[in-house]
Amino acid sequence: MEYKDLEIWFLTGAQLLYGGDAVVAVDAHSNEMIKGLNASGKLPLKIVYKGTVNSSVEVTKAFAEANNDDKCAGVITWMHTFSPAKMWIHGLKEYKKPLLHLHTQYNEQIPWSEIDMDFMNLNQSAHGDREFGHIVSRMRKPRKVVVGYWKDPATQDKIATWMRVCAAWTDAQALRIIRFGDNMNNVAVTDGDKVEAEIRLGYHVDNAPIATLVPYMDAVTEKEIDDLITEYERIYDFAADCKKGAKKHPYVRDAAAQEIGLRRFLEDKKAKAFTTSFDELEGMKQLMGLASQRLMAEGYGFGAEGDWKTAALVRTMWVMGHGLPGGQSFLEDYTLNFASDNSSILQAHMLEINPEIAADKPRIEVHFLGIGDAKTCARLVFQAHPGEGIAATIVDMGNRFRMIVNQVDVIEPQPLPKLPVACALWKPQPDFEVGAGAWILAGGTHHSSFSYSLTVEHIEDYAEIAGMELLIIDKDTTVRNFKQDIRNNEMYYLLNKALS
Ligand code: MN
């Protein structure tokens, strides 16, 4: 997935009422604005001006082209003059990609002493954008409305956030997820309706027997393993018993072969996300811990124990955060630490945490894992650095998917000399009691996709594009209001389904 292969199209709304001079001016102003936005250095995707639309025919044609062009990840609309919104109906009806309505104005301030009716014929976004907004609301089309002067960095930041989500949405429409094994037996929250997920969210989930992966690992040459071990030695520390020549080094070599084989397998299948299961190891010497950590750092989505929804979300959030500092990971609510105002949740997993979130150089260790068939596994051990982040999850509520996002503060953990796993320690916002309580009331999973790079706004934009329920847990959350939100949503989604 390359941001440089994607574009955001820009349509300026107008009408022919004001004469040819006005149309020429609208075009010139639009070009200047898009040039300025692209030159701001703030926007991750290039904006391409697709002209001024003055009629229903032009609008419909522009949106049809946007639908059919693989490069187009979304459309921004802006009404420079008044654009009677009936002309947008047919185009909007057909349009299937993300939409951003930019409520801005070519002129920053009113030219008090100069302003005349010619100026007014041209600079009409104050009412033109309201007319356009009406028809989008009337048609119940999802969209992001960004209000602000186009040169203002805060306005550009909001567009940039949405663009990242557009890139991730585009990626998800062609995303293939490979599951090695089914969901962990009897687990409810990580399961769900894969057909509905493909209809609503775009991605496709396939099964692959682990036996089809084993030959890929067996085919890895000693030379390839040597080279990868050299890379490990360059970027990680090694526990004494894992170094070259030491007793457990063969397990590290085996993990390196798993990494190379797994990457090749996923490339062959054109898959960008995968799940594993500690009950599904037929023909392998260890659960793919180190390989999962390394591939997550490259942008592969990962979910443990068959958790395909989290694997998809980890991939999607990686694409959203592509190139931003911070990093992200699959995580699991591991164990609780009650300490009054400092109560926190240790986030970890047996093996599979993305080393991108490490505070210090990760260390390769090999230990026996007494669960399922996992056996003796190599893994990177580290602790995540302090900082603010978000944890998100998607659950299947039976009649809809629900996104839950929690703002969290990662804090410094104590050393864990006898628990050789990668981990993060966080306090959910607004505090442990409300944060954890709201998450449980929402039915959120024990697995999440965590990111230092993204904000709640990215998840809001995603849920809007997907037409998905969103529950936000942050500093403003109270359990009383949160429960009422859940009840209201229940009614809203039931009615919405009944009426659609
Ligand atoms: Mn788990």
Residues whose N, C-alpha, C, O or C-beta is under 5 A from the ligand:
A	BS01	MN	A304 E305 E332
